[in-house]
Amino acid sequence: MKKLIILLFLLALVIPVFAQNNANEVMYYVNVPVERIFPSSQGYIVQYRSSSIVRTIGIPNEWFTEAAGKADLVYLPTGSDWPTMSVFYKNGEFSHIRLYAHRAKSHWTWGSIPMGTDLSRFFVDGESFDVKY
């Protein structure tokens, strides 16, 4: 029994060394504060703060529904600070985005867009994502 415990302990120390196969991948993220989020039929329009400028981008709905989608919507727990957006890059290229939003849609950071508004300019390219900091 003692030998089994020692063997399991040694395996637990050695296995993580062989489990990492992404030694050449560099992954980093940039976190920006979100001013407002506007849900629409095409996706989410997000106004975020870049330095002292408020910029606007569109995140398509397809990015949220795919199996290994490019976007996640994470609701903040009650009493949390402010909505943010984290943009993840892998080897210098856009990987995915995570939008941390207030749980209650009645919170003033959630907005609404009038029907009939043309939003196509925010959803130009469905594969890349250009966030200016």
N, C-alpha and C positions, 0 to 999 in steps of 0.2 A: 504494500500500500504506500509506503514511504517513497519507493522508487517511482511509482506512478505519479505521485504528486510532484516530485522533483522533475520528472520528464515533462509533465504538463506545464510546469513553471518555465522550464527552459524553452519549450515550444512557444509559449506566450511571449517570450523575449525575442526570439529569433524570427518568427513569422512576419512581423511588421516590416522587417528589413527587406524581405523579398516581395512584399505586397505593393510597393511603390514602383510603378512603371512609367510615371510621367516626369522623370528627372529633367527632361529637356523642355518641358512646357513651363511657361511663365504666365501666371494668371494674376491679374490685379483688378481693382475696381475703383470707381470714382463715385462718391456719394454727393448728391446735390439736394438742397431743400426744395420742396414742391410748394408752389403757391396755390394752385387750383387744379382740380381734375374734372374733366367734362366727359362723361360717358356719351357715346354716340353709337349709331348702328354700324359704323365701320371700325370702331375701336375707341380708345381713350385718347383725348386731347389733354396733354399735360403742360401746364405752365410752370416752369421752374426758374429758380434764381441762379444767374450766372454772373458773378462779380456783383455789379450793381444794376444789371439789366435783367428783365424778365423775358425769357425766351419760351417759345411754344413748339412742341413736337407732337407727333401722332404715333400711337402704338396700335398696330392692327389687331383685331380680335383673333385672327388666326394664330398669332404668336402665343395666345393664352390657352388655346384649345388643343394644340398638337401634343403628341405623346411626350416628346422631349422638346417642348416649345422654347421659344426665345424669350418669353416673358412670364413672370409670376406676379400675381396680385396677392399681397400679404396684408391682412388687416391688423392694424395696431391694437395692442391690448388697451383696455380701458385706462384712462389717465396717462397715456403716453404723450410724448411731446408733439412733434410736428411731422406731417407726412414727408417722406423723402423718396428719392429714386436712386438706386445703385445700378450703375452701368458696368458690366463685367467684360474684361478683355482677356483673350487668350493669345499669347504670342503677338501682341500688338494689334490684333483684329477683334472686332466686336464679337462677343460670345452670346451674352444674354442680358436681360434687364430685369430688375426686381423693383416693383413699385409698392412701397409701404404706405397704405392709405388709412384714413380714419375709418373706424368700423361703422359709424352711423352716417348714412347718406344725407342726413339732415345737417351734418356739420358744415360750417360755411366754407370749408376747403373743397367740398363737392359742388359743382355747378351744373347748369343745364344750358343746352344750346337750343335756340329756336328752330322749329321744324323748317326744312327747306334751305337751311344754310349749307353752302357748298364747302365741304371739308376735304375735297380731293387734294388740295395742295399740301395737306399734312400727311397724306398717305401715298406719296409718290413712288417710293421704291419699297417693295415688300420684303427684301432680304437684308438690307443694310440699315444702319442706324447712325445718324450724325448728330451727336450731342456736342454743343459748343460750351466750353467752360469759361 
